[in-house]
């Protein structure tokens, strides 16, 4: 399963929820330097989805705010329901 996210680096607090152009918004405190914001976004997304970080991998967008993240099939049991709730937040 692939998830499109929009990363907002330099936020006052880490937060996952809401939509931006159909993408899930992940705000992180880390700045976009040397991949710190990307890694923080992946950790925050894993926590909110209830999966381990190792089940997520970056498919596209290493240097962009818009990213595509793949979730291993083993961990993607009921993620569609969780994603709908997060996008509506």
C-alpha positions in Angstrom: 0.0 0.0 0.0 1.3 3.5 -0.9 0.5 6.6 1.1 1.1 10.1 -0.3 2.2 12.6 2.4 3.0 16.3 2.6 5.8 17.0 5.0 5.9 20.4 6.8 9.4 20.7 8.4 10.1 23.2 11.2 6.7 23.0 12.9 6.3 23.9 16.5 5.3 20.3 17.3 5.1 17.0 15.5 1.6 16.2 14.3 0.0 13.9 11.7 -3.4 14.7 10.3 -5.3 16.8 7.8 -5.1 16.9 4.1 -3.2 19.0 1.6 -4.1 18.3 -2.0 -5.3 14.8 -1.2 -2.1 14.0 0.7 -1.8 13.3 4.4 0.0 16.2 6.2 2.9 15.3 8.5 4.3 18.3 10.4 7.6 17.7 12.1 9.9 19.8 14.3 13.1 18.9 12.5 14.4 21.1 9.7 14.9 19.8 6.2 18.6 19.3 6.5 20.4 16.0 5.6 17.1 14.0 5.5 16.2 14.8 9.2 12.7 15.9 8.4 12.0 12.9 6.2 13.2 10.5 8.8 11.1 12.3 11.5 8.1 12.2 9.2 8.5 8.4 8.7 8.8 7.8 12.4 5.7 9.9 13.2 3.7 8.2 10.4 4.7 4.8 11.7 3.7 5.7 15.2 0.3 7.1 14.2 -0.5 4.1 12.0 0.5 1.6 14.7 3.3 -0.1 12.6 7.0 -0.3 13.1 9.2 2.1 11.3 10.9 -0.7 9.4 7.6 -1.5 7.7 7.7 1.9 6.0 9.9 2.8 3.0 10.3 5.9 1.0 9.3 5.3 -2.6 9.5 8.9 -4.0 10.3 12.4 -2.8 13.5 12.2 -0.8 14.2 15.9 -1.3 10.6 17.1 -1.8 7.9 18.0 0.7 5.6 15.7 -1.3 6.5 12.1 -0.7 5.2 8.6 -1.4 5.6 6.0 1.4 5.1 2.3 1.0 3.8 0.2 3.8 4.6 -3.5 3.8 1.6 -5.7 3.1 2.1 -7.5 6.4 1.5 -4.3 8.3 -1.3 -2.9 6.1 -4.2 -4.8 7.6 -6.6 -2.0 8.5 -4.6 1.0 7.4 -7.3 2.3 5.0 -9.6 3.0 7.9 -6.9 4.8 9.9 -5.9 6.8 6.9 -9.4 8.0 6.2 -9.7 9.2 9.9 -6.4 11.0 9.7 -7.2 12.8 6.4 -10.5 13.9 7.9 -8.8 15.3 11.0 
